[in-house]
Amino acid sequence: MFAIKNLLFQPLTFHLAGGGRGLHLNPPERIRLEEDYISPEIDAAAKRGFVSLTPATPTVPEPETAREEPAETEMENTGANVGKRRKRR
């Protein structure tokens, strides 16, 4: 998998390898493509500095750790100011 980013301030269009499909990149756009779709035209554009062609590592979401929430005290639940808003200073 490769990440392709347009480095120019104009849209670019490329032919993809392995079929009659094309790729359109707007100026700040970044797209991920399989290695099979990288054409010689895209390689030439990367050598000329028109696009950035970098190997993209698949992002694996990290599992969320359990958050410790502060324990409520009796004072918070039975206090005189329950439900009242504090005045801004």
N, C-alpha and C positions, 0 to 999 in steps of 0.2 A: 504494500500500500504506500503510495506517495502523496505528499501534499504539494499542490501547485498553487502559487500565489502570483498574481499579476503585479509587477513592479512598476509598470508604466501608468501614466495618467490618462490612458485611453483604453477602451475596450479591446480585447484581443479574441480572435477566433482561430481554433486549431482543428485539424482533422484528427480523429482518434484511430489508433491501430486496431485492426480486427473488425472492420465493418465500415459502413457508410455513415457513421455517426460523427457529429462534431461537438466541439466544446467551446462555449462562449464565456469569457471571463470579464467581468466589470473591473474597474480600476482597483478597488481594495479587496476584491473577492479572493477567497481561498477555497479550493475544492480538493477532496481526496479521491484518488483514482487507483485502481488496481494496476500492477506493473504491466499486465498484458495490454492495457490501453495506451501506454506511453508510446507515441509515434516518434519517428525521426524528426518531424517538424517541431515537436515539443522539446526534444533534446537540443536541437539547434537554437531554439529560442532561449533555453536555459544557458547555453554557452555564450550567447550574445548579451545576456543580462536582462532580457525582457521579462522573464518569469523566474521565480525561485522554485526549484524542484528538490524537495527534501524527503527522505524516508520518514513516513509517519508511523509512529508506534501506536498500536490500539490502546485507547484509554479504558482502563478498567476502573469502575467506580469503587471507591473504598467503602467498606461497610461502616455504618455509623455506630459510634460507641454510645453506650447508654449514658445519658446525662444525669448528673445528680442534681435534683431540684432541692432548694432549701426547704427544710421542714418548717411548717407553720407553727407558731407558738400560740399559746392560749391567749396571750395579750392581744395579738393581732386579730383574733376572732371575736373577742368579747370587749374590745376597747371602746371608748366613748366616741371615737372618731370613725367608726365603721360606716362606710358609704359617703363620707364627707370629703370634699376636695380641699386640698391645701391651696392657700393663696400664693400666687407668684410674687416674687420679690424683684 
